[in-house]
Amino acid sequence: MTDENWQHNIDLDLTAVFQCTREFGKEMLKKKYGRIINIASILGLVGNRDVPVIGYHAAKGGVVNFTRGAAAEWAEKGITVNAICPGFFPSEANNDVAMEGMDAFIRRCTPMGRPGKPGELDSTVVYLAADESSYVTGSIVTCDGGWTCV
């Protein structure tokens, strides 16, 4: 990956998270209530030797710490800010060809021995959005089949 690609990935990801938080946050601050749930990645928490995506690592690590900073700043304003760090799931970016190419890597590095399935992130989002989770802020929740526990 070239330096330009690294920088583009970092700029695009962090700028989008910042802008969305700022714009939605304006309304949340007026209401003194809100739930911000950022999507980072396990690759924002750990490195890897198999897939050369250092810009992605940096961008998602930035999302993780942006989440912590925003959570601290807005904690007394009725707004919670948390992030989910998924493992490998089929997605637009991880299409069938990509998932097939990474299959052995995912199975070797994930204690559950498989990628995530559609719907397995849903309950995490519902939990973080719920009123009953109003005391949860600045949390980085992994949904990764155990990837980050080893």
C-alpha positions in Angstrom: 0.0 0.0 0.0 1.4 3.4 -0.9 1.7 6.3 1.5 -1.1 8.1 -0.4 -3.5 5.2 0.2 -2.7 5.1 3.9 -3.4 8.8 4.2 -6.6 8.6 2.2 -8.0 5.8 4.4 -7.1 7.6 7.6 -8.5 11.0 6.3 -11.7 9.5 4.9 -12.6 7.4 8.0 -11.7 9.8 10.7 -13.2 12.8 8.9 -16.5 11.0 8.4 -16.7 9.9 12.1 -15.8 13.5 13.2 -18.4 15.1 10.9 -21.2 12.7 11.8 -20.5 13.1 15.5 -20.4 16.9 15.2 -23.6 17.2 13.2 -25.7 14.7 15.1 -24.1 15.8 18.4 -25.5 19.3 17.9 -29.0 18.1 18.2 -28.2 15.6 21.0 -26.6 18.4 23.0 -29.7 20.6 22.6 -31.8 17.7 23.9 -29.3 16.6 26.5 -29.7 13.0 25.3 -28.1 10.8 22.7 -26.4 7.6 21.8 -23.5 7.6 19.4 -22.3 4.2 18.3 -19.1 4.2 16.1 -18.0 1.3 14.1 -14.3 0.7 14.4 -12.6 -2.7 13.9 -10.6 -5.3 15.7 -7.7 -4.0 13.5 -8.0 -0.8 15.4 -7.0 -2.7 18.5 -4.3 -5.1 17.2 -1.8 -5.4 14.4 -1.5 -8.3 12.0 1.1 -9.8 9.8 -1.1 -11.4 7.1 -3.0 -8.5 5.6 -1.0 -5.3 4.8 -3.6 -2.6 5.7 -1.7 -0.3 8.0 -3.8 2.7 7.0 -6.9 0.8 8.0 -5.3 -0.1 11.4 -4.4 3.6 12.0 -7.9 4.8 10.9 -9.8 2.4 13.1 -7.4 3.0 16.0 -8.3 6.7 15.6 -12.0 5.9 15.7 -11.4 3.9 19.0 -9.7 6.9 20.7 -12.0 9.5 19.2 -14.8 7.5 20.8 -13.1 7.6 24.2 -12.4 11.3 23.9 -15.9 12.2 22.8 -17.4 10.0 25.6 -15.3 11.8 28.2 -16.3 15.2 26.9 -20.0 14.5 26.6 -20.5 12.2 29.6 -22.2 14.8 31.7 -24.3 16.1 28.9 -26.6 13.0 28.6 -24.8 11.6 25.5 -23.1 8.2 25.5 -20.4 7.5 22.9 -19.3 3.9 22.4 -17.7 1.9 19.6 -18.1 -1.6 18.2 -15.0 -3.4 16.9 -16.2 -6.2 14.7 -14.0 -9.0 13.5 -14.3 -10.3 10.0 -17.8 -10.3 8.5 -19.0 -10.5 5.0 -19.7 -6.9 3.8 -19.5 -4.6 0.9 -15.8 -4.3 1.5 -15.3 -8.0 2.4 -17.2 -9.5 -0.5 -17.3 -13.2 -1.3 -14.0 -13.2 -3.1 -12.2 -11.3 -0.3 -13.7 -13.6 2.4 -12.7 -16.7 0.4 -9.2 -15.3 0.1 -9.0 -14.6 3.8 -10.7 -17.8 5.0 -7.7 -19.7 6.2 -6.3 -16.5 7.9 -9.7 -15.9 9.7 -10.1 -19.5 10.8 -6.5 -19.6 12.1 -6.7 -16.4 14.1 -10.3 -16.6 15.4 -10.8 -18.9 18.4 -14.4 -19.6 17.1 -12.8 -20.7 13.8 -15.1 -18.8 11.6 -16.0 -15.3 10.4 -19.1 -13.4 11.7 -22.5 -14.2 10.4 -25.2 -11.6 9.3 -27.1 -10.4 12.3 -24.4 -11.2 14.9 -23.7 -7.4 15.5 -27.4 -6.5 15.9 -27.8 -7.2 19.6 -24.6 -5.2 20.4 -26.1 -2.1 18.6 -29.4 -2.6 20.4 -27.7 -2.9 23.8 -25.6 0.2 23.3 -28.6 2.2 22.0 -30.9 1.2 24.9 -31.9 3.5 27.7 -30.9 0.7 30.1 -27.3 1.2 28.9 -27.2 4.9 30.0 -24.2 4.2 32.3 -22.1 2.7 29.5 -19.9 5.3 27.7 -16.4 5.2 26.3 -16.7 1.4 25.9 -15.1 -0.4 23.0 -17.1 -3.6 22.5 -15.6 -6.4 20.4 -17.7 -8.8 18.4 -14.9 -10.9 16.9 -15.3 -14.6 17.7 -12.5 -14.2 20.3 -9.9 -12.7 17.9 -8.7 -10.1 20.5 -8.7 -12.5 23.5 -5.6 -14.4 22.2 
